């Protein structure tokens, strides 16, 4: 029906918003600040590498102008990094969901009050997602921090080519055998990376299929751009 179609369209927007919220939590969430969330990658990787027992965090250099960003490398797998959720799904008033998610759409209209106190009849859909992040072995996550975004987009960046720093980071991490290693970057760094790498012969960059799409790969690992990655990060020291 037209009503169900319109309702499904409205719900998709909220589902997308929930997905973006979880992505932001995966990156920057800090349960010490927001107990309703969970601690993501960046707060766990907030100190530069100084010894073998430390996480793999390296600095690209000095950032000026407040436009610092990071490249995040994650080895997804049971012995690396993985999401966690209730074993039986999410059971808040309904059936088990998928990976902690559940969407419950009430069929009857309810009395609703908007932000200005006006009441009306409307349909309610509840979205639930119980999810968290577990890093079993901190060696299997890495961060290249303090990347100056504006500098990286120059023809001759003073910080040097991103791919040189990435080689240092990847060779510091253990083998990715048995894991799904993925490299995450903000879109502006993906563009800078392509500009830098196309200006010199290299064996590091390639376009390969990943999840049925042609995607940039570095050293054989997919590079995924993430809108939620900040380009105004604090300096990591």
Buried (B, 14 or more C-beta within 10 A) or exposed (E): EEEEEEBEEEBEEEBEEBEEBBBBBBBBBBBEEEEEBBBBBBBBBBEBBEEEEEBBBBBBBEBEEEBBBBBBBBBBBEEBBBBEBEEEBBEEEEEEBEEBBBBBEEEEEEEEEEEEEEEEEEBEBEBBBBBBBEBEEBBBBBBBBBBBBBBBBEEEBEBBBBBEBBBEBBEBBEEBEEBBBBBBBBEBBBBBBEBBBEEEEEEBBEEEEBEEEEBBBBBEBBBBBBEBBBBEBEEBE
